[in-house]
Amino acid sequence: MTSNFNQSSFRNPSLCVYIGNTSSFDDQTLIDYCSKFGTIVSCSIDNCPNEKRIFCDFHIVEFAINQQLEYFLNKSIHQIDSIILDVKLYEKLIENFEILNIDRKLFIGPIIDLNDINMITEFYKQIDPILQYYISSHGTQTYVLIEFSNRQHIRTIIQQQIIPKTVDNKIFAIHTAIHPKEFINKKLFATNGQSQICINGITDQITEKMLIDYFEKRASVIACHILSTDPKCAIVQFANDKCTQKFLDISVIRFYETTLSISKVPDHLTSTLLPCTNDKETEVYYNDDEIDELLEATRLNSIHSLAIQNEPILPLQSIEPMRGDSPEISECGWASPPRTVINHCLPVDQPAQRLSSQPCITTMDINTDAIYQTIVIDTDIKPIHNSINNILHFVEEFQKQLEQIKDEYMMKFSKDRVSIERELNQLINEEQIAFEKIHQQLCDFRRRSSTKYYDHKRKYS
């Protein structure tokens, strides 16, 4: 199939796949292979600088339609030049980066003499006998890409700088493989407006990275952008709608001694940016004008809500007639205060003839029959209902703040526990290495002592 692709970036994340183990061949080889399954829209290492692309062992490939993507994913093993590709669905990847083995890879080089490749691999096989290695070339530079079976080997090599030297004492450089989360997921996609929130109240000391670090502890963040036209507002996009609703329920957070308010992206603006057809599922990005419109709409909605809440309660002037067995109840407008439904106050055994004989009344009439006195009472207690609602709202906000504090402490506890376990594993590994060295030295000492003893015995016997 033909491919009309864009090398720079992808447009629709729902049609993208992550393909790992791609540094051993060029982009065109990967494009030709993926084109067998459908039309390729883009094939890129998104946002990665050119000087770091040699250390990128992955590509993001975007297909034209969903059927082609499913056709590609249905194949169990993808292989190019005897190299098995690591294929992951992009949407699953951004929710959990732990499924990748990218942090077990190490680039060593640059390689000038091809004989050094065997020397490097044999050197590191003393640490990990089952490692795998590939040759990665980018322009005139060539590196050896080694994938270890354990992440601990990478940490030990980097911390202790375990690097081989050539015969002429040339020392190679080591580089960790670029992780996808460093350069992907940097765009705001308008097609998933339900997964975005607006944050207001940002100060000059708050940066996008600080916001991402804060929210990533609680949810999977796709992108975060502080508006250039209004630095006090930012838009954060999450991987799913559940995370968005979680923060919308909180509505207010305390961030670095600053109170930030959270609001929802208006639906009417998001709907105007959605694609119209299913044949070409394209993403539309927020430009500056659309973000300004979004911000203005959010402010207008907030002002309108405050105006409704502060509007004084006016006497009700509408008349509610009582007729027949099924009385009709005329409802008030959105901006009107709530009022009592009269038929809820009527006795069950009240005859229908008496209802029809009564004149039409209003909720403010206090001179009618005693059976309608509950109407006046309900009208008088409306301020009490408002107070109760305010108290309930305060209790709900207090509970949400408690839940937020609980989540923060749980996240901090989990993070500290993982750090402690990592340090303990590292300490155990270092102690094991030291113990093996001491054991080897002890064996050598015993062997030399035994040799000297028998030599001395033969000499004087």
N, C-alpha and C positions, 0 to 999 in steps of 0.2 A: 504494500500500500504506500501511497505517497505521503510525504510529511511536509507540512508547512509550519516550521517551528521557529521559535524565538530563543536565541541563545542566552539572553540576559536574565529572564525571569519567567515564572509561571503566573497564570491568571486565576485558575479555578482550583483550589486545594482539594476539592472533593474528587477530582479526576487525576490526582497526582500519586505517584509511587516513589518511595525511597529505594534506590538501588545502590548497594554497597559493593566493595571489592572492584572498583572501576579504575583504579589508578594505573593499572598495568596496560591499558590500551587507551586510544584516543577517543574523543567524543563521537567522531563519525562512525566508528565501529559500534559503539553502543546505540547510536541512532539507527543504523542499518539493522541491527538485531531487533530493536523494539518496533521498528516499522513493519516487521512481519506480522505483528498482532493488531495494527491499526495505525491511524494517522497520528503523528507526533506533533503536538502543538509547541512544546518547549522541552529543552533538555539543558539543564543549567546547574551550576553550583551557586545558588542564589546569594547575592550580596558578598561573596567571598572575594577579597582583594587578589589581584593577579599574583603578587609575590607569595601568597600563601596557598595558591591552588595546587601546587605540587604536593602539599601535605593533606589534600582532601581526597579521601578514598570513597566518595559517594557522589551521586547525581540525583537530582529531582527531575523525573520525567512526567510530562503531562500528556494525556491522551485527549482526543477530540470528544468522544462520547463515552457514556458509562458502559455500553456493551463491549467496547474494545478494551476498557480497563478490566472488566470481569474476565474477558477472554485471556488477557495476560496473566491475571492472578490465578486462574484455574490450573495453569501449568505448575506442577509441583517443583520442578528444578529448572532453573535458568542457568545456562553455562555458555561462556565465551572463551575460546582458546584454553580449554580445560580448567578455567577458573569458574567456580560456582558463585553466582551472584547472590547477594543478600537482599531479598526483596521484602519490603514492608509497605503497608498502606499508609499514606501520608497522614491521614486523619487519626489513625491509631498511634502513629509515631509521636505526634505532638502532645498526646495525652500521657505517654509514658516513654521516656527516652532510655529507660533501663533495659529495654528489650534489645538494644544494640550492643555489639561487642567492639565498638569503636575505641573504647578506652583500654583495650588490650593490644593496641597496635602502636608500633614505633618505627619511625623513619630514621635510617642511619646512612650517612654519606657526607658529601657527594662522593660517588665512586668514579675514580679515574682509571684504575686498572681493574679489568674484569676478574683477575685472580683474587682480588680482595673480597669478592662476594662470598666465595667459599670459606675464606678465613673468618669473615664476620659471622656467618651462620654457624660454623663449628665452634666459635667462641661462645655464642649465646646458647648453643645446645648443651653446654655444661650446666647452665642454669635451668633450662627447660628442654629436655630431650625431644618433646613432641611438638615443638613450635613449627609454624608454617611461614614461608617467606615468599615474596614476590619481588619482581623488578619494576620499579616505578620510574618512568622517564617523563620529563617535562622540558621540552626544548633541548638545550645542551646539557642539562643536569640529570643525573641518574642517582637514585637512592635505592636502598634495600628496605622493603617494607616487611617487618617481622610481626607476626601475630602470635602472641603468647597464649598459653592455655589458662593463665591465671592473671588477674589484675594486680595481684601482689608483686609479681615479677616486675611489672612496669614501675611501680612505686619504689621498689628496691633499687632498680637500675638508675632511676632519676635521682633519688636521694643520695645514693652512694657514688654516682657518676661512674658506673661500671662500663667503660668504653674500651674497645680493643685498639691496639696500636699496630701499625705496619712495621715492616723490617726497618724502614728508614725513620721510625719514630713519628710517623704521621698519625695524628689523633683525629678521628672522625667526630662529626657533630651528630647529636641525637635530637629528634623532634617528635613530639607527640602528635598523633593524628588529629586533624581539625574535627571538633565535634559539631554535628549538624545544628545543635541549638544555638551556636554562636552566630550563625548567619542566616538561618531561615526563620520564618514566622515574624517578619518585621513589617507586614502590611496590614492595614485595616480593610477588611472586605465588607462591602455594603450588602452583599446578599445574605448575610447572617446577622442582621441588625438586632435580632432578639438576643444575641450573645454578647452585646456590647453595653457598657454603662458609661455615663458621663460623671466625672468627678469635678466638683467645684470647690474653690477655696485654696488652690495650690499657691504656695509662696515661692519666692526666688530660690530658696534653699532646697526645694524638692525637685529632683530630677526624674527622668523617665526610668532610669535604672533602679532608683530607690523604690518607685512604684511597682516595677516588675518584681523586684526582690520581695516586696511585701505581699503582693497578691499570689506569687508563685508558691509561697508557703501554704496557701489555702486552696488554690485551684490551679488549673493548667491555663497559662496565659499565652495567647497567640501574639498579641501586639499591644503596645502602649504608645500613645502619641500626645504630647502636650501641644496645644494649638499655638501657632505662631502669632495669630491675630489676637488671641486672648490667653496669655500665659497662665491665667488663673484656672483654666479649664483643661481637662485631659479626657481622652477616650481610651478605654481599656476593653479589649476583646478577649473572650474566653473560648475554650474549646467546646463547651456545650452550654445549653440553656439553664441547666440546674445550677451551675456555678453563678450565673448571672442573677438568677432569682434569689440566691442565698445572700448576695450583697445588697440587692434591692430591698430585701426585707430588713436589713440592718439600717439602711438609709444614711447613717452618720457613723464615721469612724474617727478615732483619735490617732493621728499620724505625726510623729515627731513634734509633739506639743502643739499641733495644729488640728483644728476640727475641719474635716472634709465631708461635704455632703455628696451623696450618691443619688443619681436620678436615671431614669430609663430613657433610651433613645426613642424619640417619637416615631410611632408606626407609620404615620403618613409620609414622613421623609424617607424612611427605609423602603417603603413600597414603591416609591418612584424610582429607586435605583435597582430594583430587581430585574433580571432578564425576562423578556416577554415570551420566549420560546424555549423548548426543551432540546432542540436540535443543536444549538450552540450555547452551551452553558458557560457564559462568560461572567467574570467578576467585574464590578465597577468599584473604583476606589473613591474615597472622599477627597475632593479637592478643597481648596481653602474656602471658596464661596459656599459650598454645600455644608462644610463644617460650621461656618458662621451662621448659616440658616438654621442648622440643627441647634446651635447654642441659643439663638434668638427664640426659637420655638419653645425650648425648654424653659427659658426665662419667662416668656409670656404665660405658659401653663402654670408656672409657680405663682406668678402675680395673680392670675385668675382664681387659683385655688385659695389664696389668702384673702382675696376680696369676698369670696363666697363664705368663708369661715367668719369673717368680721362683719358680715351684713346683719343689721339689726332685725329682730323678729317683728314683723308687722301683723296687725290683726287680720284675721281671715275674713274675706268678704264674699267668698263663693257660697252659693246656696246648695244644699244637698237635699233633694226631695226624697220622701219615703213613699214608695208605691209598691203594691202587689206583694207577691211572695218572694220575688228576687229583686230587691232594690238595687238601683244603679248607683255606683260610687264614682264621682268624677275626681280624677287624680290631679294634684297640683303640679306646677312646673318644677324644673330642676333647681332653680334658684329660690323657690319658696320653702318656708320652714315646714317640717312635717306636721301632720294634723291627725286627729282621731278618726277612725272609721266607725261611723255611728252604729251600723247594724251589729257590731260586736257587743254593744251594750244593751240590746233589746232582750227582754225575757223570752224564754223558749215558748211559754204557753200564751203569749200575747196574740190575740186574734188578728187576722189580716184586715178585717173590716175596720177595726179601730185605727190601724196604721194609715189606711187610706183616708180616714176622716180627719186626721190631724193636718193642720196647715203646714206649709213648707217652713222650715226653721233654719237658722244659721248656728254655727258653733259658738257664737258670742251671745245667744239669746238666753238670758237667765230667768225669764218670766214664764217659761213654758212648764209643762207637766213635770212632776218629780222624776219620772223615768228618764228624763234627758239631763238631769243634773250632773251625771258623770262626764258629760261633754265639757262643762265649765271646769270641772276639777282637772281633767286631762290637760286643758289649755293652760291652767295655772301652774302645772308642775313641769312644763317644758324646760325651764332653766335647770331644774334638778336633773333631768335626763342629760342635758349638755354637760353638767358637772360630772355625772357618772361616766359619760363617754370619755371625758378628759382624764379621769382617774384610770380608767381601763387602758387608755392609750399610754399613759405614763407607766403603768405596770408592764405592758407589752414591751415598751422601749427598754425598761430596766431589765427584763428577762433577756432581751436580745443582746444587751451589753454584757450581761453575765455569760451568755453563751459564747460571745466573741472572745472574752477574756479566757474562758475555759479552753477554747480552740487554740488560742495563742500559746497558752502554757503547755497544752498537749503537743503542739507542733515543736515547741522548744525542747520539751522533754524527749521526744522521739529523735530530734536532731542531735541532742547531746548524747543520747544513748548510742546512736550510730557512730558518732565521733569517738566515743570511748571504746566501742568494740573495734573500730578501725585501728586506734592507737594500740590496743592490746594485741591485736593480730600482728601489727607491725613489730611490736616489742617481742612477741613470741618468735617471730621469724628471725629477727636479728639475734636473739639469744640462741636460737637453734643453729644459726650459721656460726656464731662464736663457739658454741659447744663443739660443733663438728671440727672447727679449726684446732681447738685445744685437744680434742681426741686424736686428731691426726698427728699433732706435735708430740703427744704422749706416746703414740705408737712408734713414731720415728725415734724418739729418745730410747724407748725400750729396745728397739732393734739395734741401735748403735751401741747401747750398753752391753747387750748380749754378744754382739760381734767382738767388742773389745775384751770382754771376759774370756771368750774362747780363744782369741788370739793370744792373750796373756797366759792362758793355761797351757797352750801348745808350746809357747816359747820357753817356759820353765819346766816342762815335763820331760 
